[in-house]
Amino acid sequence: MHHWTKRLFALAASLLLTGCLWGPGKFTSDLTLKKDGSFVLDYRGELVLQLPPDEEAKTEPWNPEMARCYKSGEPAIHALGTMTVDEPADSRPCT
């Protein structure tokens, strides 16, 4: 019964690797079963790695200078790179 466990494990391992068929990339694999119950699984293929977005796409941390408050009570948020030098006439300090 012990040899069936090893064979079942080898079969399950090869079936689990077929999950790579559903994803992108190409691969080949060879399964070698030996008479003593051992096996060798050889996998050659592509690995797909998805990296996070570039640092350019990261948002800047909050800075109180980004907030602009107006006398009308409407707040606004401006990115640091888009602020103008001239403040609008209806702006006030944020509290």
Summary of the structure (lengths in Angstrom):
residues: 95
radius of gyration: 30.4
end to end distance: 76.9
largest distance: 87.7
contacts: 152
relative contact order: 0.13
helix: 32%
strand: 24%
